[in-house]
Amino acid sequence: MNLFRNVLLWLLLAVLGAVLVQFLLQDPGYLLVRYRGTDYSTTLAVGVGLLLAGLFALALLWTLLRLPFRLWNRRRRRRARAQLVDGLAAYERGDYLRAGQLLPQAANDPALEAVARAQAARAAFERGDDAAGEALLAGFEHRHAGIRAVVQAERALARQQPEAALHALDATAAQPLPPRGLWLRAQALVASGRSAEAYGLLGALRQQQALPAAEGESLPARWAAQALREAEDGNAIAGLWDALPPALRTRPEVAAAYAGRAAALGWHEAAAGSIERALETGWDEALVALYGQLDDDRLDTRRAQLERWLQARPASPALLLASARIDQRQGRWLAAEDALHRAIAAGAGAPAWEALGDGAARLDDHVRAQRCYANALRSLRGETVLEPAEPAPQALPLAAQVETRDPYGTPGLSD
């Protein structure tokens, strides 16, 4: 495009020159110059030619005078670029000492200062020379404030100082933040317990394509879940939950975060409802386990829901464990123990053994409770579990004794 414009300009000048020459040849004119009593006369065409020749001579002289300086500047820039390339290569190799020697020299070129000084500061921080790194950043003064804020924020986050990172990124001189600065600000907000604000930056991050491609799908759900867990009161969590897209509310991590925080605030029905809606969209064993742990007095309603799920997934360890927990809360000890044994066989692991031990302890069968707790520890460690002892008959309450059956299925009282 530049070549086309240059050719067009020269063609235009040639046409104007041809028109001027034709005009002057038709009537050469007369030019008289008097200087200190001496007259100089010539035609106008010759005078114009002499003027143009003089201007050309002056331009040529000026070019010749500037030539040594231009050559020196070109050599200096070429050397600075070579230092920058070698310094960046040394930084990538992990040779931070060599990078710290080359990059500050390249920073003397104004065109390369931003990249060279920033990488030199990073190299100084990597080799543990904090004083040199801070001095290099201070050398920016008011130039390239956005890049300086990015390097300072990276350093602060590496030292687990999110407030210092936010202070650097929120500086007036650094606005508007570059995409890298916006991403670092979101990370600092999450690290400082302000995930709701970080979630609000997702639109700007997507617009500037600052989101890492590997985290573009999981990041919104993760930040939304953390923001829900950080909600201080009911108004905050209700506002956050209502602002979330419907598809995000059914994500297991988001539904679990809302259910946990809502249950802590006493909203048990809302907590259970969020889990039920999420499970209708997609099955998740962790959500089912949380559903069984909710401190909700609507035990019959939750039992009916669990029974409907069990009809479709009879071998789900989380469902069996959740059903057993509700049985225990209702005093249905034999039903709970049967569900727990099935859950253990399905792979429920340590939580089921612990619940089985809790049931034995409530029945004052402490020997069996100890063995169940020991099996829970062994399951966590990946060791072989021991078979629990049979429940002591005297430990069962009357309600549990009535539920016992003989080998033929006939109900009767235990001995």
N, C-alpha and C positions, 0 to 999 in steps of 0.2 A: 504493500500500500504506500509506503514512503517513497519507493522508487517511482511509482506512477505519479505521485504528486510532484516529485522533483523534475521528471521529464516534462510534465505539463507546465511547470513554471518556466523552464528553459525555453520551451516552445513559445510561450507567451512573450517572453523577453525578446526572443528572436523576431517575432512579428512586430513588436513595438519598435525594435531597432530598425527593421527594414522600412517601416512607415516613416520614421524620423529621417533616415538617410534619403529616401525619395523626396521628402519635403525640402530638405536642405539642398539637394542637387537641383531642384527646379529653380530655386532662388538662393544662391550661396550667401547673399547678404554681405554686410560690411561691418567689421568689428574694429573699433579703435580703443586702445588702452593707453592712457597717458599716466606716466609715473615719474615724478621728479624732473619734469621738463622734457622728458623723452616720450615720443609717441611710438606706439607699436600698432600697426594696422595689419589686418588679415581678414579673411572671409569668416563668416559665422560658422561654417562647417568645420573649418580648420580649428577654430577656437574651441568648439565643442569637443573635437577629437583630442586636442591638447588637454582639455580639462579631464576627460575620461582617462587619458593616459596618465595624467598626474595622480588621479585617484587610485588607479591600478598600481602605480609605483608605491604610493603610500601604504596601500594594503599589503603589497608584497614585502615592504620593509618591516611593517608591523608583524607580519607572520614570521619573518626571519628572526626578528628580535625575540619573539615568544617561543621559538622553536626549542631552545635549550631547556626552558622551564617546562614546556609540554612534554618533552622527552623524559625529564626528571620525574614529573608527576606520573607519567605513564609507567615508568619503571617502579616507582613507589607503590602504585596501585597493584601492579602485577606481583610485586613482592608480598604485599599485604594479602592478596588473594591466595597466594601459595602458602603463606603462614596460616591463613584461616583453614584451608583444606587440610594441611598437615596437622593442625591443632585439633580439628574435628575428628580426623582419623585416629589420632592418639587418644582422644576422649572415648571413642567407640572401642578401642582396644583395651581400655582400662589403664592407660599410661597417663594418669592424671597429672603427674609432675611435668612431663613433656608438654601436655596440653596447657598447663598453667604457664609455661614459658612462652609458647607460641601465640596463644590466643590474645593475651593483652597487647602484644605488638601489633596484631592485626586490627585491634580496636582503635588504633590511631587513625585509621581511614574512616571518615564520617559515614561513608556508604556501608561499611561493614561493622560499625561499632555495635549496633544492637545485638547481632548474632554473636559476635566475638566476645563481647563483654559478658553477656548472659552465660555462654558456655564456659568462659573462664571462671565465673563465680561458681557455677555448678562443679567444675573440676576442683576448685579450692575447697568446697564443702565436702566433696567426696574424699579428699585426702586429709580431712580433719582440720584444715586451716580456716577456721571460722572468721578470724580477723581479716584475712586477705579477701575472703568472699564478700564480707560486708563492705570492705573498702571498694571493691570492684562495683558493687551495686550502688554505693554512694556516688561513684564517679558518673553515674547516669545524670545526676542532678535532676533537672526537669525534662530531660530528653527521654523518649521511649518509656514513659511512665507505665504503660500497660505491660510491657515485657518485664520491667523491673518488679512490678507487683506479682506477676506470675512466678518468677523465680523465688521471691520472698514467700509466697504462699506454698510453693512446693517444699521449701525448707521447713516452714512451720508445721505443715502436715506430717512431714517425715519425723519431726520431733514430737508429734502428737500434741500440737498446740493449735487447735482449730480457731480459737479466738484471735490469736495473732495473725493467722491466715486471713480471717475475715477483715481484720483491721487494715491489712495491706491491700486487699482487693476492693474494699469500700472507699479507698482514698479518692478524693474528687479528681485528682490529676489522672488517675487510671481509667476514668470513664470515657467512653463506653468500653466495657471489658471485651477483650478478644475471646474467641470461642474457648480456648484453653483456660482462660481466666474464669469464664462462666462455669465450666465443668469443675474447676477447683473450688469455686465458691459453693457449688452444690454439695460437694464432698465435705467441705468445712461445716456447712449447715447441718448435715447429717451427723457428723462427728460431735457437734456441740449440742445435740438434742433438739434441733429445730428442723426435723424431717418434713414437717408440713410446708415450710418455706421452700425446702429443696424440691418437694413434689411440685410446687407451683412454678418452678423453673423449667419443667420438662418441655413445655411448649417452646420456649426460647432455645433450649438445647437442641431440640429437633430441627428448628428453623435454621440454626447455624451449623447443623450436622456435627455437633460436638459430642454426641453420645457414642460411646464405644459400640461397635457393631455387635460384639459378643454379648453385651448386656442390654441391648435395646429392647428385648422382650421381657426380661425378668426384672429390670431395674424399676419400672413404675410400680409393680406389685410389691417389691421389697421396700421401697420408700413409703408407699401407702400403708403397708403393714406397720412399719416402724412409727409412722406419724400417728396411727391409731393407738399404738401402745403408749405413746408419749402424751396423749390427750390428758389434760389436767382435770377436766370436769365433764359433766354430761353435755353441756352446750357445745364444748369443743369437739367431743367425739361425734355428736349428732351432726354438726356442721360438716365435719370431714366425711362421714359416711354418706351423707346426702349428696356431697359434691363428687363422689367417685362414680365413674361410669358403671353401668349395670354389669358389664362383662368383667370388670375388675373386682366387683363385690363377691363374685362366685369363685375367685381364685382361692385355693386352699389356705395359703399363707395370710391373705387379707381377711378371709372369714374367720380364721383362727385368732388373729390379732384383735378383731372387733369383738368376738365372743369372749375372749379372755378379759379385755378391758371393760366390756359391758357387764360381765358377771361380777367384776370387782366393784363396779358402781351400783350393783344391786339390780341390774336390768336382766334378770335371768331369762325371762320370756323372749326378749330381743336376742339374747345370746344364742338360745336354742334355735330360734327361727332362722338366724343367719346361717347356722351350720346346716340345718335341714335344707334350705334353698341351695346352698353350695353343693351338698351331696346329691341333690336332684340333677344338677348340671354335670358333675363329674365325681366319681367315687374317690375317696381318699381315706386311708386307714387312720392317719393321724387325726383327722377331723372327727372320725367316729370315736376314737379313744377320748378326745376332749369332750365329746357329747356325753359320754358316760361319767365324766368327772364333774360336770356342772352341778353346782349346789342349788338345784331347782326342786321345789316341793311338788311339782306336777309329775310325780313318779309314774302314775298310771298312764298318762298321756305319752310320756317318753318310752315306757315299756311297750305300748302298742306300736309306736313308731319303730322301735327296735325289732319287734316281732315281724313287722312287714318287711324290713330290710333283711332279716334272717331268712325269710322264705326265698329270697332271691340269691342270698349269699350265705348259706348255712355253715360254710367252713371259714368264714372271715374271723381271724383271731381278735381283731379290734371289736367287732360286733359282739362276740361271745364275752369278751372281757367287760364291755360296757353293760351288757345284760346282767352279768354277774354282780357288778357294782350296784345296780339298782335293786337286784334281789337281796343283797346284803343290807341295803338301807331299809328295805321292807321287812327284814327279818326272815326271809326265805332262805335259810342257810343251806338246806340240801340242794335246792335248785341252783343256788349260787355256786356251790362246790362242783356240781355236775357241769355247769357252764365253764367254770375255771379249768377243770380237767380237759374239757374239749378245746378250750383256748390254748392250753399248754401243748396239747397234741398238735394243734394247728400252727404252733410257732409263736405264741404270744410272748414267751420268754419271761424275763425278770418281773415285769409288772403283774403278770398273772400269778406267779409264785408269791409275790409280796401280798397281793390281795387274798390269796389262799391262806397265807400266814396270819393276815389280819382277822380273817374269819375264825381260824382256830383259836387265836388269842381272845376273841370276843366270847368264845365258848369255854374259855379257861383251859383249853387243851394246849398247855404251854410247850410240852415236849414236841408236839407236832408243829406248832407255830415256829419253834426254833429251827426245825428241819426245813420248813418251807422258806424261812428267811435265808437260811444258808444256801438253799437251792437258788434263790434269787441272786445272791452274790456269785455263785458258781456260773449261773447263766450269763451274768454280765461279763465274767472273765473268760467265757467260752469253755469252761470246764464241764465235765460230766456231772449231771445232777443225780441226787439220790432219791429213791422212791420214798414219798412221805409215809409216815406211820398211819395206820387206820385210826379214824377218830374214836376217841373214848366214848362209850355209850352214855356214861353219866354226864358227859359234857354237853350233850344235846338238850336243848330245852324241850318242853312238852310239845310245842308247836312243831318242832322238827321231828319228834318221835312219832307223831301221828302221821307224818308224811312218808315214813319208811314203808317198804314193800318187801314181801318175801320173793324167792327166786321165780315164783310163778306169777308175780305181778299183783298178788292180793295184798291190799293195804292192811297194816296192823301195827300195834305198838311194839317198840323195841324192848328187849329184856331190861 
